[in-house]
Protein backbone atom coordinates (compact mmCIF):
# COMPACT_ATOMS: atom_id res chain seq x y z
CA UNK A 1 0.00 0.00 0.00
CA UNK A 2 2.86 2.41 0.77
CA UNK A 3 4.27 1.84 -2.70
CA UNK A 4 0.89 2.60 -4.27
CA UNK A 5 0.55 5.88 -2.36
CA UNK A 6 4.12 7.00 -3.08
CA UNK A 7 3.77 6.10 -6.75
CA UNK A 8 0.48 8.02 -7.06
CA UNK A 9 2.02 11.09 -5.43
CA UNK A 10 5.13 10.98 -7.62
CA UNK A 11 3.46 10.30 -10.97
CA UNK A 12 0.75 12.88 -10.37
CA UNK A 13 3.32 15.47 -9.28
CA UNK A 14 5.46 15.04 -12.39
CA UNK A 15 2.59 14.81 -14.87
CA UNK A 16 0.64 17.76 -13.52
CA UNK A 17 3.77 19.88 -13.15
CA UNK A 18 4.66 19.63 -16.83
CA UNK A 19 1.13 19.41 -18.22
CA UNK A 20 -0.03 22.49 -16.31
CA UNK A 21 3.00 24.40 -17.62
CA UNK A 22 2.20 23.35 -21.18
CA UNK A 23 -1.52 24.13 -20.99
CA UNK A 24 -0.87 27.47 -19.26
CA UNK A 25 1.63 28.35 -21.98
CA UNK A 26 -0.84 27.40 -24.72
CA UNK A 27 -3.60 29.45 -23.10
CA UNK A 28 -1.74 32.65 -22.20
CA UNK A 29 1.77 32.44 -23.65
CA UNK A 30 4.77 33.74 -21.76
CA UNK A 31 3.42 36.75 -19.92
CA UNK A 32 4.52 38.64 -16.85
CA UNK A 33 2.57 36.52 -14.35
CA UNK A 34 3.02 33.20 -16.19
CA UNK A 35 4.69 31.55 -13.21
CA UNK A 36 1.87 32.50 -10.84
CA UNK A 37 -0.78 31.26 -13.27
CA UNK A 38 1.15 28.04 -13.82
CA UNK A 39 1.58 27.38 -10.09
CA UNK A 40 -2.12 28.07 -9.51
CA UNK A 41 -3.08 25.56 -12.22
CA UNK A 42 -0.62 23.02 -10.83
CA UNK A 43 -1.88 23.49 -7.27
CA UNK A 44 -5.43 22.76 -8.44
CA UNK A 45 -4.51 19.83 -10.70
CA UNK A 46 -2.17 17.89 -8.42
CA UNK A 47 -4.68 16.69 -5.78
CA UNK A 48 -7.16 15.54 -8.42
CA UNK A 49 -4.45 13.75 -10.38
CA UNK A 50 -3.14 12.13 -7.20
CA UNK A 51 -6.53 10.67 -6.38
CA UNK A 52 -7.10 9.56 -9.97
CA UNK A 53 -3.64 7.94 -10.07
CA UNK A 54 -4.23 6.14 -6.79
CA UNK A 55 -7.61 4.79 -7.90
CA UNK A 56 -6.85 3.98 -11.55
CA UNK A 57 -3.21 2.86 -11.54
CA UNK A 58 -3.79 -0.72 -10.31
CA UNK A 59 -6.50 -1.35 -12.91
CA UNK A 60 -4.40 0.18 -15.68
CA UNK A 61 -1.40 -1.85 -14.57
CA UNK A 62 -3.49 -5.03 -14.86
CA UNK A 63 -4.83 -3.96 -18.24
CA UNK A 64 -1.30 -3.31 -19.51
CA UNK A 65 -0.29 -6.83 -18.44
CA UNK A 66 -3.32 -8.29 -20.22
CA UNK A 67 -2.55 -6.39 -23.41
CA UNK A 68 1.10 -7.46 -23.39
CA UNK A 69 0.16 -11.09 -22.71
CA UNK A 70 -2.47 -10.99 -25.46
CA UNK A 71 0.10 -9.73 -27.98
CA UNK A 72 2.66 -12.35 -26.92
CA UNK A 73 0.16 -15.16 -27.53
CA UNK A 74 -0.39 -14.19 -31.16
Secondary structure by P-SEA (a helix, b strand, c coil): caaaaaaaaaaaaaaaaaaaaaaaaaacccccaaaaaaaaaaaaaaaaaaaaaaacaaaaaaaaaaaaaaaaac
